[in-house]
Amino acid sequence: MKGVLSRIILKDEFLFDGTVEQLEEKLWFQNNQKFRIEWIDYQSFKFLSNFSLGTIMVKFNPGFADGIKGYAQLIETESGKTKVSLRTKIRIELYFFLVVMLIAIIAALVSEEVFPLWMLWLTPLGLLWFWFVYRMQEQILFNKLKNYLTN
Protein backbone atom coordinates (compact mmCIF):
# COMPACT_ATOMS: atom_id res chain seq x y z
CA MET A 1 0.00 0.00 0.00
CA LYS A 2 2.81 2.39 0.85
CA GLY A 3 4.37 1.80 -2.59
CA VAL A 4 1.11 2.81 -4.30
CA LEU A 5 0.81 5.93 -2.16
CA SER A 6 4.39 6.95 -2.93
CA ARG A 7 3.52 6.91 -6.64
CA ILE A 8 0.37 8.98 -6.16
CA ILE A 9 2.03 11.82 -4.27
CA LEU A 10 4.63 14.11 -5.82
CA LYS A 11 8.03 14.54 -4.15
CA ASP A 12 11.02 16.70 -5.01
CA GLU A 13 13.92 18.41 -3.28
CA PHE A 14 16.53 21.02 -4.01
CA LEU A 15 19.17 23.10 -2.25
CA PHE A 16 18.60 26.77 -1.45
CA ASP A 17 21.85 28.74 -1.39
CA GLY A 18 21.39 30.23 2.08
CA THR A 19 20.17 29.57 5.59
CA VAL A 20 16.62 28.88 6.67
CA GLU A 21 16.37 32.49 7.86
CA GLN A 22 17.47 33.81 4.45
CA LEU A 23 14.95 31.58 2.72
CA GLU A 24 12.19 32.78 5.03
CA GLU A 25 13.19 36.39 4.40
CA LYS A 26 13.07 35.87 0.65
CA LEU A 27 9.60 34.38 0.91
CA TRP A 28 8.31 37.05 3.33
CA PHE A 29 9.68 40.19 1.72
CA GLN A 30 10.27 39.33 -1.91
CA ASN A 31 7.24 37.21 -2.76
CA ASN A 32 6.68 37.33 -6.49
CA GLN A 33 2.93 36.67 -6.22
CA LYS A 34 3.05 33.53 -8.42
CA PHE A 35 2.06 31.50 -5.36
CA ARG A 36 1.05 32.01 -1.73
CA ILE A 37 2.79 30.79 1.41
CA GLU A 38 1.22 29.71 4.71
CA TRP A 39 3.76 28.92 7.42
CA ILE A 40 3.07 25.78 9.44
CA ASP A 41 6.04 26.17 11.79
CA TYR A 42 9.63 27.44 11.74
CA GLN A 43 10.85 24.83 9.26
CA SER A 44 7.80 23.98 7.17
CA PHE A 45 5.22 25.75 5.09
CA LYS A 46 2.39 25.13 2.69
CA PHE A 47 2.60 26.76 -0.74
CA LEU A 48 -0.52 27.31 -2.80
CA SER A 49 -1.17 28.13 -6.41
CA ASN A 50 -2.94 31.39 -7.22
CA PHE A 51 -4.82 29.64 -10.02
CA SER A 52 -6.13 26.12 -10.07
CA LEU A 53 -7.93 24.54 -12.99
CA GLY A 54 -10.47 21.98 -11.88
CA THR A 55 -10.75 23.21 -8.30
CA ILE A 56 -11.90 26.61 -9.56
CA MET A 57 -9.45 28.51 -7.42
CA VAL A 58 -8.31 31.97 -8.34
CA LYS A 59 -6.21 34.19 -6.08
CA PHE A 60 -8.95 36.78 -5.68
CA ASN A 61 -11.77 34.28 -5.17
CA PRO A 62 -10.64 31.63 -2.69
CA GLY A 63 -13.16 28.89 -2.10
CA PHE A 64 -13.67 26.48 0.74
CA ALA A 65 -10.65 24.42 -0.36
CA ASP A 66 -7.03 25.39 -0.86
CA GLY A 67 -6.81 24.31 -4.50
CA ILE A 68 -3.45 23.08 -5.76
CA LYS A 69 -0.91 23.01 -2.95
CA GLY A 70 2.32 21.47 -1.77
CA TYR A 71 4.23 21.22 1.47
CA ALA A 72 7.84 22.14 2.08
CA GLN A 73 10.17 20.97 4.84
CA LEU A 74 13.36 22.98 5.45
CA ILE A 75 16.55 21.36 6.74
CA GLU A 76 19.69 23.44 7.17
CA THR A 77 22.88 21.66 6.12
CA GLU A 78 26.35 22.03 7.61
CA SER A 79 27.52 23.93 4.53
CA GLY A 80 25.14 26.82 5.27
CA LYS A 81 22.64 25.81 2.61
CA THR A 82 19.06 24.71 3.13
CA LYS A 83 17.64 21.47 1.80
CA VAL A 84 14.03 22.06 0.72
CA SER A 85 11.94 18.87 0.53
CA LEU A 86 8.68 19.28 -1.37
CA ARG A 87 5.72 16.90 -1.32
CA THR A 88 2.01 16.73 -1.90
CA LYS A 89 -0.72 14.83 -0.16
CA ILE A 90 -3.43 12.71 -1.72
CA ARG A 91 -6.21 15.03 -2.87
CA ILE A 92 -9.56 14.75 -1.10
CA GLU A 93 -11.32 14.98 -4.46
CA LEU A 94 -9.81 11.63 -5.46
CA TYR A 95 -11.21 10.00 -2.33
CA PHE A 96 -14.59 11.64 -2.93
CA PHE A 97 -14.75 10.46 -6.55
CA LEU A 98 -13.80 6.92 -5.53
CA VAL A 99 -16.40 6.79 -2.74
CA VAL A 100 -19.20 8.10 -4.97
CA MET A 101 -18.40 5.58 -7.69
CA LEU A 102 -18.20 2.70 -5.19
CA ILE A 103 -21.56 3.69 -3.71
CA ALA A 104 -23.08 3.75 -7.21
CA ILE A 105 -21.69 0.29 -7.99
CA ILE A 106 -22.86 -1.18 -4.67
CA ALA A 107 -26.31 0.42 -5.06
CA ALA A 108 -26.66 -1.10 -8.52
CA LEU A 109 -25.64 -4.55 -7.26
CA VAL A 110 -27.97 -4.42 -4.25
CA SER A 111 -30.95 -3.21 -6.29
CA GLU A 112 -30.23 -5.91 -8.87
CA GLU A 113 -30.65 -3.38 -11.65
CA VAL A 114 -28.82 -3.80 -14.92
CA PHE A 115 -25.55 -2.04 -14.37
CA PRO A 116 -24.13 -0.21 -17.37
CA LEU A 117 -20.72 -1.52 -18.29
CA TRP A 118 -19.41 1.99 -18.96
CA MET A 119 -19.83 2.78 -15.25
CA LEU A 120 -17.21 0.16 -14.42
CA TRP A 121 -14.75 1.95 -16.72
CA LEU A 122 -15.67 5.38 -15.37
CA THR A 123 -14.09 4.79 -11.97
CA PRO A 124 -10.52 3.95 -13.02
CA LEU A 125 -10.57 6.34 -15.99
CA GLY A 126 -12.01 9.15 -13.86
CA LEU A 127 -9.44 8.62 -11.12
CA LEU A 128 -6.60 8.57 -13.63
CA TRP A 129 -7.88 11.73 -15.33
CA PHE A 130 -8.23 13.70 -12.09
CA TRP A 131 -4.87 12.45 -10.86
CA PHE A 132 -3.24 13.53 -14.16
CA VAL A 133 -4.81 17.01 -14.12
CA TYR A 134 -3.82 17.59 -10.51
CA ARG A 135 -0.31 16.18 -11.02
CA MET A 136 0.40 18.56 -13.92
CA GLN A 137 -0.73 21.56 -11.86
CA GLU A 138 1.23 20.41 -8.81
CA GLN A 139 4.35 20.02 -10.96
CA ILE A 140 3.90 23.56 -12.31
CA LEU A 141 3.53 24.87 -8.74
CA PHE A 142 6.68 22.98 -7.63
CA ASN A 143 8.60 24.50 -10.55
CA LYS A 144 7.40 28.03 -9.69
CA LEU A 145 8.65 27.67 -6.11
CA LYS A 146 11.96 26.08 -7.16
CA ASN A 147 12.62 28.74 -9.80
CA TYR A 148 11.79 31.55 -7.38
CA LEU A 149 14.08 30.22 -4.64
CA THR A 150 16.99 29.19 -6.86
CA ASN A 151 17.18 32.32 -9.05
URFEN-V709822 format. One record per residue. N is the residue number from 1. PHI is phi in whole degrees, -180 to 180 (999 if undefined). OMEGA is omega in radians with two decimals (none if undefined). D_CENTER is the distance of its C-alpha to the mean C-alpha in whole Angstrom. Layout:
N;PHI;OMEGA;D_CENTER, N;PHI;OMEGA;D_CENTER
This chain:
1;999;-3.12;19, 2;-65;3.10;18, 3;-65;3.10;18, 4;-67;3.14;16, 5;-63;3.14;13, 6;-68;3.08;13, 7;-84;-3.13;13, 8;-79;-3.13;10, 9;-86;-3.13;8, 10;-103;3.12;7, 11;-131;3.09;10, 12;-161;3.04;12, 13;-155;3.12;15, 14;-156;3.11;17, 15;-103;3.02;20, 16;-95;-3.09;21, 17;-82;3.14;25, 18;167;-3.13;26, 19;-82;3.08;25, 20;-60;3.14;23, 21;-63;3.11;25, 22;-66;3.09;25, 23;-64;3.11;21, 24;-60;3.13;21, 25;-63;3.12;24, 26;-62;-3.14;22, 27;-72;-3.12;19, 28;-74;-2.95;22, 29;-104;-3.08;24, 30;-124;-3.08;23, 31;-64;-3.05;20, 32;-88;3.06;20, 33;65;3.04;18, 34;-86;3.12;16, 35;-159;3.10;13, 36;-115;3.13;13, 37;-122;2.98;14, 38;-128;-3.11;14, 39;-73;3.09;16, 40;-93;3.04;16, 41;-156;-3.05;19, 42;-60;-3.05;21, 43;-119;3.07;19, 44;-154;3.11;15, 45;-150;3.07;13, 46;-106;3.08;10, 47;-119;-2.99;9, 48;-125;3.11;8, 49;-76;3.07;9, 50;-78;3.13;13, 51;-137;-3.10;13, 52;-142;3.09;11, 53;-75;3.11;13, 54;99;3.05;13, 55;-101;3.08;12, 56;52;3.12;15, 57;-109;3.03;13, 58;-130;-3.05;16, 59;-50;-3.04;16, 60;-90;-3.12;20, 61;-137;-3.12;19, 62;-67;-3.13;16, 63;-98;-3.12;16, 64;-81;3.13;16, 65;-114;-3.10;12, 66;-80;-3.05;10, 67;81;-3.13;8, 68;-78;-3.07;5, 69;-150;3.06;4, 70;-142;-3.13;5, 71;-125;-3.13;8, 72;-122;3.06;11, 73;-118;-3.09;14, 74;-106;3.11;18, 75;-133;3.14;21, 76;-79;3.14;24, 77;-94;3.13;26, 78;-68;-3.11;30, 79;-83;3.12;30, 80;87;3.08;29, 81;-100;-3.14;25, 82;-122;3.05;22, 83;-83;-3.14;19, 84;-110;3.11;16, 85;-100;-3.12;13, 86;-108;3.08;10, 87;-158;3.01;7, 88;-116;3.00;4, 89;-117;3.10;6, 90;-69;-3.07;7, 91;-72;3.14;7, 92;-64;3.14;10, 93;-63;3.11;11, 94;-67;3.07;12, 95;-63;-3.12;14, 96;-60;3.14;16, 97;-60;-3.14;17, 98;-63;-3.13;18, 99;-65;3.13;20, 100;-61;-3.13;22, 101;-67;3.11;22, 102;-66;3.09;24, 103;-63;3.13;26, 104;-63;3.13;27, 105;-66;3.13;28, 106;-64;3.12;30, 107;-61;3.13;32, 108;-67;3.13;33, 109;-68;-3.12;34, 110;-68;-3.11;36, 111;-79;3.13;38, 112;57;3.05;39, 113;-80;3.05;38, 114;-70;-3.08;38, 115;-96;-3.13;34, 116;-65;-3.11;33, 117;-62;-3.11;32, 118;-64;3.11;29, 119;-66;3.11;27, 120;-66;3.11;27, 121;-80;-3.09;25, 122;-65;-3.10;23, 123;-63;-3.13;21, 124;-68;3.14;20, 125;-68;3.10;20, 126;-65;3.11;18, 127;-62;3.11;15, 128;-63;-3.14;15, 129;-63;-3.14;15, 130;-62;3.12;12, 131;-60;-3.13;10, 132;-63;-3.13;12, 133;-63;3.13;11, 134;-66;-3.11;7, 135;-61;3.14;7, 136;-62;3.14;10, 137;-69;3.09;8, 138;-65;3.12;5, 139;-63;3.09;8, 140;-62;3.12;10, 141;-63;3.09;9, 142;-57;-3.13;9, 143;-65;3.10;13, 144;-61;-3.14;13, 145;-66;3.13;13, 146;-60;3.14;15, 147;-64;-3.14;17, 148;-65;-3.06;18, 149;-83;-3.12;19, 150;-102;3.11;21, 151;-109;none;23
